[in-house]
Structures are given as C-alpha cells and as structure tokens.
Amino acid sequence: MSSLEIKKLHKNFSNYHAIRGVDLQIEKGEFTVFVGPSGCGKSTLLRLIAGLEVVTSGSILLNDQDITDTSAAERDLAMVFQSYALYPHMSVAENMSFALKIAKVDPKIIAEKVADAAEILQLTSLLDRKPKALSGGQRQRVAIGRAIVRQPSVFLFDEPLSNLDASLRVQMRQELSGLHKRLKSTMIYVTHDQVEAMTLADKVVILNAGNVEQVGTPLNVYYNPASRFVAEFIGTPKMSFIPMSDDIKKLIANEYDGADPRKLTSSTWLGVRPESVTLSSQLLTKAGLTGKVSLVERLGAETLVYIDYLGEHKITARADSLASIEAGADIQFSIDFQNVHGFDDDGLRLSPDVTDNLIVGNV
C-alpha cells in the first residue's frame, strides 16, 4: 500500500488552465474517486499522476518521494483505461502477462502472478481465449488483471465502466469494491457518474473547472455539501433551490419557535433534498406551501414528483409508488428545515452542517 500527495498542482494546455492549484492527500489503502462533469479536469489530474501529461507546476509525491518528473514507466503505477486496450491476437493469459514479459520477469513468476490474478477475477477458465470471444465485462476484468499482475503501488482507473451496459456496470462496481477489499491497495478512480462515486469511494474528490470543490466521505458530501455546485451534482434527483422569501422565513421561524439556530434566514437560497419534502392532500397549517405538479415519474419502488413553486422554481419530492398524484394538479407540501441548507448568491453554503455524525467510509 502506498500514499500519494499532490501539492499546488497546475496544468496548462497553451492558454487553457486545466488544473488550478490542486492540493490533495490520498492515504494508504484508500479508494479515492475523482468525480465531476465533463471538462472539470478529473481525467487530466489522473494522467498527471500517471505521468502521461507533463506537470506545469507543483509536485506529486508517492510515499514521500517526488515523482513529478519521473517517467510513467518508472512510477510503479498501473492504469486501467476506458477502452480495454487488449491485444486482439493474444490470449487472456498473454494480455495479462505482456508487461511482465517485456520487463523480463522469470516465466515461473509470471505464471504464478497470472494464475493468482485470474483466480481473483474469475478468469481462470478463460485464460486461453482471445478478446473477441469475451463479453464486455470479461474484457474489462482482463484489463484489470493486467494491472493486478504488476502489483503496483497505486491502481489508476479512468472511467473503466463507461462502455458497459447498465446491468454490467452494477456487477462490475460490486466486483471492484470486492477487489479493493481483497487487495487492500490504494486505488484512484475517475468517473462522471456520481452513483459510482457514492458506492465505491472511501473518499470523494469533487472537481469543478480544474479546482477541488470538496473532499470527503460519500455521506459527508451528500449531507454537508460545501457549495451549491456540490449540492446540485451529488444526489439523484439533484437538490432543489428556492429563494429565501418572507413566507419561507416565517415558516422557519414557526418550526424553530421564533429562533433560527441554523441561520438559514441569512441566506439567499434554500437547498432542499427530495427526502426533505413531504406532500399532503390536506391544507397544512404550520409549514404549508403550495405549488403545481409539473411532472410525475413513476419508477416502480418510488414516485418522483416535480412541483412548480412561485411559477419559476422547481422542487422535487419523493412519494409512494402508488401515490395518487397527477401532472397539472395543485398540491400542498412541507419542508423539513432541520435538513436543508442555506446558500448565498455565489453558491457558498452559509448554514452549518446538517449532521457531523456520519459513517466514515464504506460498510
């Protein structure tokens, strides 16, 4: 297991500033996920760590050793790409062992490492097959196996599941999580899919326009987003935002019996998760709001209800799967102000954490 430290890292492509002074500490054995929208710099940051891009300024340390100017081949890192990058004329065993053969490792040691990796990834019965005879999930496991046999200090994954269909992605997420637990290796994983980030990570690094917006456990960034950007990006459906009107301030005062210990009313915007909205078919007296249903999504286990509030703001609520709600209907709802956040016009969260008693890491 190895630790990785990034200090004041910058990357410029001509006039484009892709990475803007990133500072990050990745601990030994940690599964860290870089997540963010397209163009945020997550893959560029991974390629800088791998040595596939030249650092403009700053430093990268592996186990306290500066590797900023070390070539990719000498960094003791293994990367799994979005494309499987398998040699079509080679068998599974040959693909997995290729890097070791190039390094002139003893054939007996190569055979042992390939066998061990194949057993971990359930590829033992497929070692003689060519890539064209494998499914997408099997090819991805071969690509991962090729990294495992090298026994690197750190595994790097660049959106490895994006080419798989939905069911295979779920299966491979489970396999990757299990692989991390078995190998206890340091892993860095890049994805634009926040579901992957939430389910796989010990630590989530949320990137926006080359900057780190927030670093934390999946639950911490969900319940305590540092900015409006994080609040909107993490969570499905995303957080809703409504203006801090006088009516909302009165409702908050009522809920807190006149006081506002969370200082929500000093904010410009109120951020509300779907689970913090309760729908009612009857008039609410103390915390009642009204709106018009614009869309109802029935997903089987639950129903998502999208409400137009004040004519131009949308609020999303979760409802029972069989809830009798139709688009176009007027509806009353309440908000749990204990579990919402206040933001200013610049997107900075002003209210304190909803809770500091969150599970650290994955169970």
C-alpha positions as CSV (number, residue, x, y, z in Angstrom):
1,M,0.0,0.0,0.0
2,S,1.2,3.5,-0.8
3,S,0.2,7.1,-0.1
4,L,0.0,9.8,-2.7
5,E,0.3,13.6,-2.1
6,I,-0.4,16.3,-4.6
7,K,0.9,19.9,-3.9
8,K,-0.2,23.0,-5.7
9,L,-0.5,21.2,-9.0
10,H,-1.2,23.2,-12.2
11,K,-1.6,22.1,-15.8
12,N,-1.8,24.5,-18.7
13,F,-2.6,23.5,-22.3
14,S,-1.5,26.6,-24.2
15,N,-3.9,29.3,-22.9
16,Y,-6.3,26.8,-21.2
17,H,-5.7,26.3,-17.4
18,A,-7.0,22.8,-16.9
19,I,-5.7,22.1,-13.3
20,R,-5.6,25.1,-11.0
21,G,-3.5,24.5,-7.9
22,V,-4.8,21.2,-6.6
23,D,-3.8,20.1,-3.2
24,L,-4.7,16.5,-2.2
25,Q,-3.7,13.8,0.2
26,I,-4.6,10.2,-0.6
27,E,-3.9,7.7,2.2
28,K,-2.6,4.2,2.0
29,G,-5.2,1.6,1.1
30,E,-7.8,4.3,0.3
31,F,-10.3,4.0,-2.6
32,T,-10.4,7.6,-3.8
33,V,-12.8,8.7,-6.6
34,F,-12.4,11.8,-8.7
35,V,-15.9,12.9,-9.9
36,G,-17.3,15.9,-11.7
37,P,-18.9,16.9,-15.0
38,S,-17.2,16.7,-18.4
39,G,-14.3,19.1,-18.7
40,C,-13.8,19.5,-15.0
41,G,-10.2,18.2,-15.1
42,K,-10.6,14.8,-13.4
43,S,-9.0,12.7,-16.2
44,T,-6.3,15.3,-16.7
45,L,-5.5,15.1,-13.0
46,L,-5.3,11.3,-13.2
47,R,-3.0,11.5,-16.3
48,L,-0.7,13.9,-14.4
49,I,-0.5,11.3,-11.6
50,A,0.2,8.5,-14.1
51,G,3.0,10.6,-15.8
52,L,1.1,10.7,-19.1
53,E,1.0,14.5,-19.0
54,V,3.7,16.9,-18.1
55,V,3.1,19.0,-15.0
56,T,3.2,22.8,-15.5
57,S,4.0,23.5,-11.8
58,G,3.5,21.8,-8.5
59,S,4.6,18.4,-7.3
60,I,3.4,14.7,-6.9
61,L,4.8,12.6,-4.1
62,L,4.5,8.8,-3.9
63,N,5.3,7.5,-0.4
64,D,7.0,10.9,0.2
65,Q,9.2,10.5,-2.9
66,D,8.9,13.2,-5.5
67,I,7.8,11.6,-8.8
68,T,6.8,14.8,-10.6
69,D,9.5,14.4,-13.3
70,T,9.7,10.6,-13.2
71,S,8.7,8.9,-16.4
72,A,5.4,7.0,-16.5
73,A,7.2,3.6,-16.8
74,E,9.2,4.2,-13.6
75,R,6.3,5.4,-11.4
76,D,5.2,1.9,-10.2
77,L,1.6,2.8,-11.0
78,A,-0.9,0.7,-13.1
79,M,-3.6,2.3,-15.2
80,V,-6.9,0.8,-16.4
81,F,-8.3,2.9,-19.3
82,Q,-11.8,3.5,-20.5
83,S,-11.1,1.4,-23.6
84,Y,-9.9,-2.1,-22.7
85,A,-6.8,-1.7,-24.9
86,L,-6.3,-5.5,-25.2
87,Y,-4.2,-7.1,-27.9
88,P,-6.6,-8.9,-30.1
89,H,-4.1,-11.5,-31.3
90,M,-3.2,-12.5,-27.8
91,S,-5.0,-14.8,-25.3
92,V,-6.2,-13.6,-22.0
93,A,-3.1,-15.0,-20.3
94,E,-0.8,-13.4,-22.8
95,N,-2.5,-10.0,-22.4
96,M,-2.2,-10.2,-18.7
97,S,1.4,-11.2,-18.7
98,F,2.7,-8.9,-21.5
99,A,4.1,-6.1,-19.3
100,L,6.0,-8.7,-17.2
101,K,7.4,-10.4,-20.2
102,I,8.7,-7.0,-21.5
103,A,10.3,-6.5,-18.1
104,K,11.9,-9.9,-18.5
105,V,10.4,-11.3,-15.3
106,D,11.0,-15.0,-14.7
107,P,8.4,-17.1,-16.6
108,K,7.6,-19.1,-13.4
109,I,6.8,-15.9,-11.5
110,I,4.7,-14.6,-14.4
111,A,2.7,-17.8,-14.5
112,E,2.1,-17.6,-10.7
113,K,1.0,-14.0,-10.9
114,V,-1.3,-14.5,-13.8
115,A,-2.9,-17.5,-12.1
116,D,-3.4,-15.6,-8.9
117,A,-5.0,-12.6,-10.7
118,A,-7.2,-14.9,-12.8
119,E,-8.5,-16.6,-9.7
120,I,-9.3,-13.2,-8.0
121,L,-11.1,-12.0,-11.1
122,Q,-12.8,-15.4,-12.0
123,L,-10.9,-15.6,-15.3
124,T,-9.2,-19.0,-14.8
125,S,-11.4,-20.8,-17.3
126,L,-10.9,-18.0,-19.9
127,L,-7.1,-17.8,-20.0
128,D,-6.8,-19.4,-23.4
129,R,-9.5,-17.3,-25.1
130,K,-8.9,-14.3,-27.4
131,P,-10.6,-10.9,-26.5
132,K,-13.1,-11.3,-29.3
133,A,-14.5,-14.4,-27.5
134,L,-15.2,-12.4,-24.3
135,S,-18.1,-10.2,-23.1
136,G,-17.5,-6.6,-22.3
137,G,-17.4,-7.3,-18.6
138,Q,-14.9,-10.1,-19.1
139,R,-12.7,-7.9,-21.2
140,Q,-12.7,-5.2,-18.5
141,R,-11.7,-7.9,-15.9
142,V,-8.8,-8.8,-18.2
143,A,-7.7,-5.2,-18.3
144,I,-7.9,-5.0,-14.5
145,G,-6.0,-8.3,-14.3
146,R,-3.2,-6.9,-16.4
147,A,-2.8,-4.2,-13.8
148,I,-3.0,-6.6,-10.9
149,V,-0.1,-8.8,-12.1
150,R,2.2,-5.8,-11.9
151,Q,1.5,-5.4,-8.2
152,P,1.7,-1.6,-8.5
153,S,1.9,0.9,-5.6
154,V,-1.3,2.5,-6.8
155,F,-4.1,1.5,-9.2
156,L,-5.5,4.2,-11.5
157,F,-8.9,3.7,-13.2
158,D,-10.0,6.1,-15.9
159,E,-13.8,5.7,-16.3
160,P,-13.4,1.9,-16.8
161,L,-17.1,1.0,-16.8
162,S,-18.4,3.7,-19.2
163,N,-18.5,1.3,-22.1
164,L,-20.6,-1.3,-20.3
165,D,-24.4,-1.6,-20.2
166,A,-26.3,-0.7,-17.1
167,S,-26.5,-4.2,-15.6
168,L,-22.9,-5.0,-16.2
169,R,-21.9,-1.7,-14.6
170,V,-23.7,-2.6,-11.4
171,Q,-22.0,-6.0,-11.5
172,M,-18.5,-4.6,-12.1
173,R,-19.0,-2.0,-9.4
174,Q,-19.6,-4.8,-6.9
175,E,-16.5,-6.7,-8.3
176,L,-14.3,-3.6,-8.0
177,S,-15.4,-3.0,-4.4
178,G,-14.7,-6.6,-3.5
179,L,-11.3,-6.4,-5.3
180,H,-10.3,-3.4,-3.3
181,K,-11.2,-5.2,0.0
182,R,-9.2,-8.3,-1.0
183,L,-6.1,-6.4,-2.3
184,K,-6.2,-3.6,0.3
185,S,-4.4,-1.5,-2.4
186,T,-4.5,2.3,-2.9
187,M,-6.9,3.0,-5.8
188,I,-7.8,6.2,-7.6
189,Y,-10.9,6.1,-9.8
190,V,-12.2,8.7,-12.3
191,T,-15.9,8.8,-13.2
192,H,-18.6,11.3,-14.2
193,D,-21.2,9.0,-12.6
194,Q,-21.9,10.1,-9.1
195,V,-23.6,6.8,-8.3
196,E,-20.3,5.1,-8.9
197,A,-18.6,7.7,-6.7
198,M,-21.0,7.2,-3.9
199,T,-21.0,3.4,-4.0
200,L,-17.3,2.8,-4.4
201,A,-15.4,5.5,-2.6
202,D,-13.8,5.8,0.8
203,K,-13.1,9.4,-0.2
204,V,-14.8,11.5,-2.9
205,V,-12.9,14.4,-4.6
206,I,-15.4,16.7,-6.4
207,L,-13.8,18.7,-9.2
208,N,-15.1,21.8,-11.0
209,A,-13.3,23.7,-13.7
210,G,-9.9,22.4,-12.6
211,N,-10.5,23.2,-8.9
212,V,-11.3,20.9,-6.0
213,E,-14.7,21.9,-4.7
214,Q,-14.9,19.4,-1.8
215,V,-13.2,16.3,-0.4
216,G,-14.9,13.9,2.0
217,T,-16.7,10.7,2.5
218,P,-19.7,10.0,0.2
219,L,-22.2,10.6,3.0
220,N,-20.4,13.8,4.1
221,V,-20.5,15.4,0.7
222,Y,-24.1,14.4,0.3
223,Y,-25.4,15.6,3.6
224,N,-23.0,18.5,4.0
225,P,-22.2,20.0,0.6
226,A,-19.7,22.8,0.7
227,S,-21.2,24.7,-2.2
228,R,-24.2,24.8,-4.5
229,F,-22.2,23.1,-7.2
230,V,-21.6,20.1,-5.0
231,A,-25.2,20.1,-3.7
232,E,-26.5,20.0,-7.3
233,F,-24.0,17.5,-8.6
234,I,-24.2,14.9,-5.8
235,G,-27.6,13.3,-5.4
236,T,-30.2,11.8,-7.7
237,P,-32.5,13.6,-8.2
238,K,-30.4,16.7,-7.5
239,M,-31.1,19.2,-4.8
240,S,-33.8,21.8,-5.5
241,F,-33.2,25.5,-4.8
242,I,-35.8,28.1,-3.9
243,P,-35.4,31.8,-3.0
244,M,-35.4,32.7,0.7
245,S,-38.8,34.6,0.6
246,D,-40.5,36.2,3.5
247,D,-43.0,33.3,3.6
248,I,-40.2,30.8,3.9
249,K,-38.6,32.9,6.7
250,K,-41.9,32.8,8.6
251,L,-42.2,29.0,8.2
252,I,-38.6,28.6,9.5
253,A,-39.4,30.9,12.5
254,N,-42.5,28.8,13.2
255,E,-40.6,25.5,13.1
256,Y,-37.9,26.8,15.4
257,D,-40.4,28.6,17.7
258,G,-39.1,32.1,16.7
259,A,-35.3,31.3,16.7
260,D,-33.2,30.2,13.8
261,P,-30.3,28.2,15.2
262,R,-29.1,27.1,11.8
263,K,-29.1,30.7,10.4
264,L,-31.0,29.7,7.3
265,T,-32.7,33.0,7.1
266,S,-29.4,34.9,6.5
267,S,-29.1,33.0,3.2
268,T,-30.3,34.0,-0.3
269,W,-31.2,30.5,-1.4
270,L,-32.6,27.4,0.3
271,G,-31.3,24.0,-0.9
272,V,-33.8,21.1,-0.4
273,R,-33.3,17.4,-1.0
274,P,-36.3,15.4,-2.2
275,E,-36.4,13.4,1.0
276,S,-36.9,16.7,3.0
277,V,-40.2,17.4,1.2
278,T,-43.5,15.9,2.5
279,L,-46.6,16.0,0.3
280,S,-50.0,16.5,1.7
281,S,-53.5,16.2,0.3
282,Q,-54.8,18.4,3.2
283,L,-54.1,22.1,4.0
284,L,-51.0,22.4,6.2
285,T,-51.2,24.9,9.0
286,K,-47.7,25.5,10.4
287,A,-45.4,24.7,7.5
288,G,-47.6,24.7,4.5
289,L,-46.5,25.7,0.9
290,T,-48.4,25.2,-2.3
291,G,-47.4,24.6,-5.9
292,K,-48.4,22.9,-9.1
293,V,-47.3,19.4,-10.2
294,S,-45.4,19.7,-13.5
295,L,-44.3,16.1,-13.9
296,V,-44.8,12.7,-12.2
297,E,-42.1,10.0,-12.7
298,R,-43.2,6.6,-11.6
299,L,-40.1,4.5,-11.1
300,G,-41.6,1.4,-9.5
301,A,-40.3,1.4,-6.0
302,E,-41.0,5.2,-5.7
303,T,-42.5,8.1,-7.4
304,L,-40.7,11.4,-8.1
305,V,-43.0,14.5,-8.1
306,Y,-41.7,17.7,-9.7
307,I,-43.5,20.8,-8.3
308,D,-43.5,24.3,-9.8
309,Y,-43.2,26.8,-6.9
310,L,-43.7,30.5,-7.3
311,G,-44.1,29.9,-11.0
312,E,-40.4,29.6,-11.9
313,H,-38.7,27.3,-9.3
314,K,-38.9,23.6,-9.2
315,I,-39.0,21.4,-6.1
316,T,-38.6,17.6,-6.3
317,A,-40.3,15.3,-3.8
318,R,-40.3,11.6,-3.3
319,A,-43.6,9.9,-2.9
320,D,-45.1,6.4,-2.5
321,S,-45.0,4.4,-5.7
322,L,-48.8,4.2,-5.8
323,A,-49.4,7.9,-4.8
324,S,-52.5,9.3,-6.4
325,I,-50.8,12.4,-8.0
326,E,-51.3,13.7,-11.5
327,A,-49.4,16.4,-13.5
328,G,-51.2,19.7,-13.5
329,A,-52.7,19.3,-10.1
330,D,-52.3,21.8,-7.3
331,I,-50.5,20.3,-4.3
332,Q,-49.6,21.3,-0.7
333,F,-46.2,20.3,0.7
334,S,-44.0,21.0,3.7
335,I,-40.2,21.2,4.1
336,D,-38.1,19.7,6.9
337,F,-36.0,22.8,7.7
338,Q,-33.7,20.7,10.0
339,N,-32.3,19.0,7.0
340,V,-31.9,21.8,4.4
341,H,-29.1,24.2,3.6
342,G,-28.7,28.0,3.0
343,F,-26.6,29.3,0.2
344,D,-25.5,32.8,-0.9
345,D,-25.6,34.2,-4.4
346,D,-22.1,33.0,-5.1
347,G,-23.1,29.4,-4.2
348,L,-21.3,29.2,-0.9
349,R,-23.1,27.3,1.8
350,L,-23.7,29.6,4.8
351,S,-25.6,27.2,7.2
352,P,-23.8,24.7,9.4
353,D,-23.5,21.0,8.7
354,V,-26.8,19.1,8.9
355,T,-25.0,16.5,11.0
356,D,-21.4,15.7,11.9
357,N,-22.3,12.1,13.0
358,L,-21.8,10.4,9.6
359,I,-20.4,7.0,8.8
360,V,-16.8,7.3,7.6
361,G,-16.0,5.2,4.6
362,N,-18.0,2.2,3.3
363,V,-19.5,-0.5,5.5
